[in-house]
Amino acid sequence: MGLFDRAVATVLPVVPRTVVRRVSAPYIAGPTLEDAISTVTELNGAGKRATVDVLGEEIHSGEEAQAIASAYRDALAAIDDGGLDANISVKLTGLGLKLDLELCHELLEGLVRDAGARSSFVRIDMEDATCVDDTLALYRRLRGEGHENLGIVLQAYLKRTLHDIADLRELHPSVRLCKGIYVEPSSVAFRDADVVRRSFVAALDALIEGGSRIAIATHDEALIAASLERVVTLAPGAYEFQMLLGVRESRATELVEAGHPLRIYVPYGQRWYEYSLRRLQENPQMAGTIAKATLGRAVGRT
Ligand SMILES: Cc1cc2nc3c(=O)[nH]c(=O)nc-3n(C[C@H](O)[C@H](O)[C@H](O)COP(=O)(O)OP(=O)(O)OC[C@H]3O[C@@H](n4cnc5c(N)ncnc54)[C@H](O)[C@@H]3O)c2cc1C
């Protein structure tokens, strides 16, 4: 990220919501489940799998958590009815992780059962570092209760990740490996981009060694290349690449054309703002994109 982009990242929270909405449109299927289903249908038509994310963070009550769980049940039903190749990705804070761990367990278990009955799968996204212990504990609990159709995410920027891989090894977890997106202190996370890359590759090697099913979630060409070297030794069902909707779509298509399984993360819902800010902060062309959109808005006003 250049200096100008950093400056824009700092002011992003004060950019008008209408502008954020416009420039983040490619990253989000739309406000409704129908939008998500039509995006998934299109992706499946292009040979890409999908995972559906109901946008909703920062909940403040059990009712809000129930509403998010209910939206996910609707998504699982619609995916099943449409015969689509898609599963769901859930954020545990949206299911009450910070409010009530028992409620969170109950809602997550309900979704895992529902997904299981439909031969589908639940991926538990990983959120900021304060969520990791409880998230992994809930994952272990559900696996201990006999549920197999769920997986976790591990973040290469966290210094603890190799230890977590070793600790989880006997479960042969299904793991999505990513760099990690939250702003974390240097006491828990690597900050240097090359160190994070090295950690990603070390984690990937450890997961392969441990016989995990691995979802390689990155748009970073160096990491895609390192992964391609490694997946040649793996069975087709043992790995997939994953990318975010709206990011490096032509690279995703190339991977599919080269015969690699690939899944696209498809967020939808009314609560688009926080997700959009994170995507815009990662977009290397963000300064220009925001400037154009803001100018467009100013021009549109006159
Ligand atoms: C499927 C999926 C699921 C994820 N789940 C989680 C999760 O559960 N928890 C978590 O903490 N993080 C998650 N992430 C985010 C991840 O941690 C990274 O923050 C994100 O993927 C960017 O890192 P990168 O490896 O793609 O490398 P980067 O170095 O950020 O990106 C590499 C290149 O990709 C392109 N690019 C990346 N982002 C954008 C963008 N927004 N707009 C335009 N171009 C872009 C650019 O060309 C950039 O140079 C997920 C990512 C993916 C792909």
The ligand as an SDF file (V2000), in Angstrom:
LIG
                    3D

 53 58  0  0  0  0  0  0  0  0999 V2000
  -12.1430  -16.9140    0.7160 C   0  0  0  0  0  0  0  0  0  0  0  0
  -11.5160  -16.0360    1.7480 C   0  0  0  0  0  0  0  0  0  0  0  0
  -11.9450  -16.1020    3.0500 C   0  0  0  0  0  0  0  0  0  0  0  0
  -11.3540  -15.3240    4.0360 C   0  0  0  0  0  0  0  0  0  0  0  0
  -11.7250  -15.4830    5.3480 N   0  0  0  0  0  0  0  0  0  0  0  0
  -11.0830  -14.7980    6.2990 C   0  0  0  0  0  0  0  0  0  0  0  0
  -11.3370  -15.0380    7.6730 C   0  0  0  0  0  0  0  0  0  0  0  0
  -12.1480  -15.8990    8.0460 O   0  0  0  0  0  0  0  0  0  0  0  0
  -10.6500  -14.3160    8.5940 N   0  0  0  0  0  0  0  0  0  0  0  0
   -9.7190  -13.3700    8.2210 C   0  0  0  0  0  0  0  0  0  0  0  0
   -9.1100  -12.7510    9.1090 O   0  0  0  0  0  0  0  0  0  0  0  0
   -9.4730  -13.1150    6.9240 N   0  0  0  0  0  0  0  0  0  0  0  0
  -10.1280  -13.8060    5.9740 C   0  0  0  0  0  0  0  0  0  0  0  0
   -9.8360  -13.5610    4.6570 N   0  0  0  0  0  0  0  0  0  0  0  0
   -9.0300  -12.3710    4.2930 C   0  0  0  0  0  0  0  0  0  0  0  0
   -7.5670  -12.6790    4.2690 C   0  0  0  0  0  0  0  0  0  0  0  0
   -7.0960  -12.8860    5.5780 O   0  0  0  0  0  0  0  0  0  0  0  0
   -6.7690  -11.5270    3.6480 C   0  0  0  0  0  0  0  0  0  0  0  0
   -6.9590  -10.3780    4.3810 O   0  0  0  0  0  0  0  0  0  0  0  0
   -7.1420  -11.2400    2.2010 C   0  0  0  0  0  0  0  0  0  0  0  0
   -7.3540  -12.4120    1.4870 O   0  0  0  0  0  0  0  0  0  0  0  0
   -6.0310  -10.4700    1.5280 C   0  0  0  0  0  0  0  0  0  0  0  0
   -4.8280  -11.2040    1.5780 O   0  0  0  0  0  0  0  0  0  0  0  0
   -4.1930  -11.9070    0.2910 P   0  0  0  0  0  0  0  0  0  0  0  0
   -3.5850  -13.1980    0.7470 O   0  0  0  0  0  0  0  0  0  0  0  0
   -5.1970  -12.0420   -0.7740 O   0  0  0  0  0  0  0  0  0  0  0  0
   -2.9760  -10.9700   -0.0840 O   0  0  0  0  0  0  0  0  0  0  0  0
   -2.9110   -9.4240   -0.4730 P   0  0  0  0  0  0  0  0  0  0  0  0
   -1.4460   -9.1290   -0.4970 O   0  0  0  0  0  0  0  0  0  0  0  0
   -3.7830   -8.5880    0.3790 O   0  0  0  0  0  0  0  0  0  0  0  0
   -3.5050   -9.3870   -1.9220 O   0  0  0  0  0  0  0  0  0  0  0  0
   -2.7880   -9.8900   -3.0270 C   0  0  0  0  0  0  0  0  0  0  0  0
   -3.2710   -9.1780   -4.2720 C   0  0  0  0  0  0  0  0  0  0  0  0
   -4.6640   -9.4510   -4.4740 O   0  0  0  0  0  0  0  0  0  0  0  0
   -5.3480   -8.3140   -4.9560 C   0  0  0  0  0  0  0  0  0  0  0  0
   -6.3340   -7.8740   -3.9500 N   0  0  0  0  0  0  0  0  0  0  0  0
   -6.4310   -8.2930   -2.6640 C   0  0  0  0  0  0  0  0  0  0  0  0
   -7.4940   -7.7280   -2.0600 N   0  0  0  0  0  0  0  0  0  0  0  0
   -8.0680   -6.9190   -2.9790 C   0  0  0  0  0  0  0  0  0  0  0  0
   -9.2070   -6.0740   -2.9670 C   0  0  0  0  0  0  0  0  0  0  0  0
   -9.9790   -5.9390   -1.8950 N   0  0  0  0  0  0  0  0  0  0  0  0
   -9.5220   -5.4080   -4.0980 N   0  0  0  0  0  0  0  0  0  0  0  0
   -8.7730   -5.5410   -5.2040 C   0  0  0  0  0  0  0  0  0  0  0  0
   -7.6760   -6.3280   -5.2790 N   0  0  0  0  0  0  0  0  0  0  0  0
   -7.3300   -7.0040   -4.1820 C   0  0  0  0  0  0  0  0  0  0  0  0
   -4.2730   -7.2880   -5.2000 C   0  0  0  0  0  0  0  0  0  0  0  0
   -3.8050   -7.4530   -6.5040 O   0  0  0  0  0  0  0  0  0  0  0  0
   -3.2040   -7.6560   -4.2070 C   0  0  0  0  0  0  0  0  0  0  0  0
   -1.9450   -7.1840   -4.5570 O   0  0  0  0  0  0  0  0  0  0  0  0
  -10.3640  -14.3790    3.6780 C   0  0  0  0  0  0  0  0  0  0  0  0
   -9.9100  -14.3080    2.3570 C   0  0  0  0  0  0  0  0  0  0  0  0
  -10.4530  -15.1380    1.4020 C   0  0  0  0  0  0  0  0  0  0  0  0
   -9.9110  -15.0930    0.0140 C   0  0  0  0  0  0  0  0  0  0  0  0
  1  2  1  0
  2  3  1  0
  2 52  2  0
  3  4  2  0
  4  5  1  0
  4 50  1  0
  5  6  2  0
  6  7  1  0
  6 13  1  0
  7  8  2  0
  7  9  1  0
  9 10  1  0
 10 11  2  0
 10 12  1  0
 12 13  2  0
 13 14  1  0
 14 15  1  0
 14 50  1  0
 15 16  1  0
 16 17  1  0
 16 18  1  0
 18 19  1  0
 18 20  1  0
 20 21  1  0
 20 22  1  0
 22 23  1  0
 23 24  1  0
 24 25  2  0
 24 26  1  0
 24 27  1  0
 27 28  1  0
 28 29  2  0
 28 30  1  0
 28 31  1  0
 31 32  1  0
 32 33  1  0
 33 34  1  0
 33 48  1  0
 34 35  1  0
 35 36  1  0
 35 46  1  0
 36 37  1  0
 36 45  1  0
 37 38  2  0
 38 39  1  0
 39 40  1  0
 39 45  2  0
 40 41  1  0
 40 42  2  0
 42 43  1  0
 43 44  2  0
 44 45  1  0
 46 47  1  0
 46 48  1  0
 48 49  1  0
 50 51  2  0
 51 52  1  0
 52 53  1  0
M  END
$$$$
